[in-house]
């Protein structure tokens, strides 16, 4: 059987940490070391980010990405002009037996359904 006095004394010894004469100095040295290593980490992370950014810019310049973006811009402008001509040919929408409000409500419900599916999939992710 366990001795209740011994258990109480043992619990009290573990609950109360002994005080040392250099406790404040020790705590200060530990904090200084932690601060110094955190500063080193921040500098290393910043240097790695800078190096990665420089490599990415070098790769983008080497692959003529900026010229390709200008080409995409020209192609998208041509596509928008073509789609504007195609939309002007959709005169049959005015001949539908429903009003334009029904079409707007349907489009709004479709957008809402897509938004709800996106939030649902993010919850499961």
C-alpha positions as CSV (number, residue, x, y, z in Angstrom):
1,X,0.0,0.0,0.0
2,X,1.1,3.5,-0.7
3,X,2.0,5.8,2.2
4,X,-0.3,8.9,2.0
5,X,2.2,11.2,3.7
6,X,4.9,10.2,1.2
7,X,2.6,10.7,-1.7
8,X,1.6,14.2,-0.5
9,X,5.2,15.2,0.1
10,X,6.3,13.9,-3.3
11,X,3.4,15.7,-5.0
12,X,4.4,18.9,-3.2
13,X,8.0,18.6,-4.2
14,X,7.1,18.2,-7.9
15,X,4.5,21.0,-7.7
16,X,6.9,23.6,-6.3
17,X,10.0,24.1,-8.4
18,X,13.1,25.0,-6.3
19,X,14.4,28.5,-6.7
20,X,18.0,28.9,-8.0
21,X,20.2,32.0,-7.4
22,X,20.9,32.5,-11.1
23,X,17.3,31.8,-12.4
24,X,16.9,35.3,-13.8
25,X,20.2,35.2,-15.6
26,X,19.5,31.8,-17.0
27,X,16.1,32.8,-18.3
28,X,17.6,35.9,-19.9
29,X,20.3,33.8,-21.6
30,X,17.7,31.4,-23.0
31,X,15.5,34.2,-24.3
32,X,18.6,35.9,-26.0
33,X,19.5,32.6,-27.6
34,X,15.9,32.0,-28.9
35,X,15.7,35.6,-30.2
36,X,19.1,35.2,-32.0
37,X,18.0,32.0,-33.7
38,X,14.7,33.5,-34.7
39,X,16.5,36.4,-36.3
40,X,18.8,34.0,-38.2
41,X,15.7,32.1,-39.3
42,X,14.0,35.2,-40.6
43,X,17.1,36.3,-42.5
44,X,17.5,32.8,-44.0
45,X,13.8,32.7,-45.0
46,X,14.1,36.2,-46.6
47,X,17.2,35.3,-48.5
48,X,15.7,32.1,-49.8
49,X,12.6,34.0,-50.9
50,X,14.7,36.6,-52.6
51,X,16.8,33.9,-54.4
52,X,13.6,32.1,-55.5
53,X,12.1,35.3,-56.8
54,X,15.3,36.0,-58.8
55,X,15.2,32.5,-60.2
56,X,11.6,32.9,-61.2
57,X,12.1,36.2,-62.9
58,X,15.1,34.8,-64.7
59,X,13.1,31.8,-65.9
60,X,10.2,34.1,-67.0
61,X,12.6,36.3,-69.0
62,X,14.4,33.3,-70.5
63,X,11.1,31.7,-71.7
64,X,9.8,34.9,-73.3
65,X,6.8,34.8,-71.0
66,X,6.2,38.5,-71.3
67,X,6.0,38.3,-75.1
68,X,3.6,35.4,-74.8
69,X,1.4,37.4,-72.4
70,X,1.1,40.2,-75.0
71,X,0.2,37.6,-77.6
72,X,-2.5,36.2,-75.3
73,X,-3.8,39.7,-74.8
74,X,-4.2,40.2,-78.5
75,X,-5.8,36.8,-78.9
76,X,-8.3,37.5,-76.1
77,X,-9.2,40.9,-77.6
78,X,-10.0,39.1,-80.9
79,X,-12.0,36.5,-79.1
80,X,-14.0,39.2,-77.3
81,X,-14.8,40.9,-80.6
82,X,-15.9,37.6,-82.1
83,X,-18.1,36.9,-79.0
84,X,-19.7,40.3,-79.2
85,X,-20.6,39.7,-82.9
86,X,-22.1,36.3,-81.8
87,X,-24.1,37.8,-79.0
88,X,-25.6,40.4,-81.4
89,X,-27.0,37.5,-83.5
90,X,-28.9,36.1,-80.5
91,X,-32.1,37.9,-81.4
92,X,-34.2,34.8,-80.8
93,X,-34.1,35.4,-77.0
94,X,-36.6,38.2,-77.4
95,X,-39.0,35.7,-79.1
96,X,-39.0,33.3,-76.1
97,X,-42.4,32.9,-74.3
98,X,-40.8,34.0,-71.0
99,X,-39.5,37.4,-70.1
100,X,-35.9,38.5,-69.5
101,X,-36.5,38.5,-65.8
102,X,-36.9,34.7,-65.8
103,X,-33.6,34.4,-67.6
104,X,-31.8,36.7,-65.1
105,X,-33.3,34.7,-62.2
106,X,-32.1,31.5,-63.8
107,X,-28.6,32.8,-64.3
108,X,-28.6,34.1,-60.7
109,X,-29.7,30.7,-59.4
110,X,-27.0,29.0,-61.4
111,X,-24.3,31.3,-60.0
112,X,-25.7,30.6,-56.5
113,X,-25.6,26.9,-57.1
114,X,-22.0,27.0,-58.2
115,X,-21.0,29.1,-55.1
116,X,-22.8,26.6,-52.8
117,X,-21.0,23.7,-54.5
118,X,-17.7,25.5,-54.1
119,X,-18.2,26.1,-50.4
120,X,-19.4,22.6,-49.9
121,X,-16.3,21.2,-51.5
122,X,-14.1,23.5,-49.5
123,X,-15.7,22.2,-46.3
124,X,-14.9,18.6,-47.3
125,X,-11.4,19.5,-48.4
